Amino acid sequence: VKFNRGRHGAVTADVSAVEASVLASAVAQLLHLLGEQDAVDDDPLAAMVGLPSGDVRRPEDPALARLLPDAYRPDASGDPQFDAGEAAAEFRRYTESDLRTAKRAQADRVLETLASLGGSGRLQLDRADADAWLGTLNDVRLVLGTRLDVTEETYEQPLPDDEDLAHALQVYSWLGWLQETLLDCLEPRPR
Amino acid sequence: VTAPAQLDRPETEEVVDPDRPWVAIVWNDPVNLMSYVTHVLIELFGYTKAEAHRLMLAVHHEGKAVVSTGTREQMERDVTRLHGRGLWATLQQD
């Protein structure tokens, strides 16, 4: 499978049954991960008045933390009064839920386009679909890359003897190639 | 006898100008494709291809690059948008 430019700005890809199944399973795992709840200390008063509540902490799972990173590092300001940990928590409290929702909506859209194939066949993506695919392929690669602890040299190294690990690295590498073919079809649009 | 006049000289401390601008920084990571980072920088900030490519290379070779400058609120918005695209971004006071 690779992405091609179709007519009228559409993007197409001929997807085999095996490829569709690998993609659907990877996206389903992403959705599952994004659905996991954070450790939240609920504040009933805030919930009553509709304010974001609780102390939303950085996810402990490194893959989820990579999708939902801290916005402030400890050295974010030279001001000794500035509490970067509190700033990061505050930022997370107000933005993380929306970020999860947006990523889930994007992944849902990818699953819908895959389901429309009924197993295998030609994907026909309009620009909004293609953007969802681009973002979701990236999220899936972030999760897999974090789990596999890849480095910039991973592609140059021989595959490990462990069959499961070798297979996962091949899927990771294939997803990167697939994302690259999609990027080749999409002219960036500033917005 | 006399003593030298006491000069009223406060301890010097680093004073941080609260008006100093904030910056949004993109950090290098081993997963994001070079072409993808360039694509996102064009779409989010309206950089030309050449500018976005130069910033992407700075991220790749130097480990990070400033991609946007402004108030803290503006940089929080930009970091939110960068996280939406899966780039590893933080904001800090310049």
HADDOCK unambig.tbl for C-alpha pairs under 7 A between the chains (distance, minus, plus):
assign (segid A and resid 67 and name CA) (segid B and resid 86 and name CA) 6.34 0.50 0.50
assign (segid A and resid 68 and name CA) (segid B and resid 83 and name CA) 7.00 0.50 0.50
assign (segid A and resid 69 and name CA) (segid B and resid 88 and name CA) 6.93 0.50 0.50
assign (segid A and resid 71 and name CA) (segid B and resid 79 and name CA) 6.88 0.50 0.50
assign (segid A and resid 71 and name CA) (segid B and resid 89 and name CA) 6.63 0.50 0.50
assign (segid A and resid 71 and name CA) (segid B and resid 90 and name CA) 4.40 0.50 0.50
assign (segid A and resid 71 and name CA) (segid B and resid 91 and name CA) 6.17 0.50 0.50
assign (segid A and resid 72 and name CA) (segid B and resid 90 and name CA) 5.41 0.50 0.50
assign (segid A and resid 72 and name CA) (segid B and resid 91 and name CA) 5.88 0.50 0.50
assign (segid A and resid 72 and name CA) (segid B and resid 92 and name CA) 6.83 0.50 0.50
assign (segid A and resid 73 and name CA) (segid B and resid 90 and name CA) 6.97 0.50 0.50
assign (segid A and resid 76 and name CA) (segid B and resid 91 and name CA) 6.84 0.50 0.50
assign (segid A and resid 76 and name CA) (segid B and resid 92 and name CA) 4.28 0.50 0.50
assign (segid A and resid 76 and name CA) (segid B and resid 93 and name CA) 6.08 0.50 0.50
assign (segid A and resid 77 and name CA) (segid B and resid 92 and name CA) 5.87 0.50 0.50
assign (segid A and resid 77 and name CA) (segid B and resid 93 and name CA) 5.04 0.50 0.50
assign (segid A and resid 78 and name CA) (segid B and resid 16 and name CA) 6.56 0.50 0.50
assign (segid A and resid 79 and name CA) (segid B and resid 16 and name CA) 5.62 0.50 0.50
assign (segid A and resid 99 and name CA) (segid B and resid 84 and name CA) 6.23 0.50 0.50
assign (segid A and resid 135 and name CA) (segid B and resid 85 and name CA) 6.24 0.50 0.50
assign (segid A and resid 138 and name CA) (segid B and resid 86 and name CA) 6.92 0.50 0.50
assign (segid A and resid 139 and name CA) (segid B and resid 86 and name CA) 6.45 0.50 0.50
assign (segid A and resid 141 and name CA) (segid B and resid 31 and name CA) 6.89 0.50 0.50
assign (segid A and resid 142 and name CA) (segid B and resid 31 and name CA) 6.12 0.50 0.50
assign (segid A and resid 145 and name CA) (segid B and resid 31 and name CA) 6.16 0.50 0.50
assign (segid A and resid 150 and name CA) (segid B and resid 30 and name CA) 6.72 0.50 0.50
assign (segid A and resid 151 and name CA) (segid B and resid 30 and name CA) 5.12 0.50 0.50
assign (segid A and resid 152 and name CA) (segid B and resid 30 and name CA) 4.90 0.50 0.50
assign (segid A and resid 188 and name CA) (segid B and resid 39 and name CA) 5.69 0.50 0.50
assign (segid A and resid 188 and name CA) (segid B and resid 42 and name CA) 6.45 0.50 0.50
assign (segid A and resid 188 and name CA) (segid B and resid 43 and name CA) 5.73 0.50 0.50
assign (segid A and resid 189 and name CA) (segid B and resid 43 and name CA) 5.21 0.50 0.50
assign (segid A and resid 190 and name CA) (segid B and resid 42 and name CA) 5.90 0.50 0.50
assign (segid A and resid 190 and name CA) (segid B and resid 43 and name CA) 3.76 0.50 0.50
assign (segid A and resid 190 and name CA) (segid B and resid 44 and name CA) 6.00 0.50 0.50
assign (segid A and resid 190 and name CA) (segid B and resid 45 and name CA) 6.83 0.50 0.50
assign (segid A and resid 190 and name CA) (segid B and resid 46 and name CA) 5.03 0.50 0.50
assign (segid A and resid 191 and name CA) (segid B and resid 43 and name CA) 5.89 0.50 0.50
assign (segid A and resid 191 and name CA) (segid B and resid 44 and name CA) 6.25 0.50 0.50
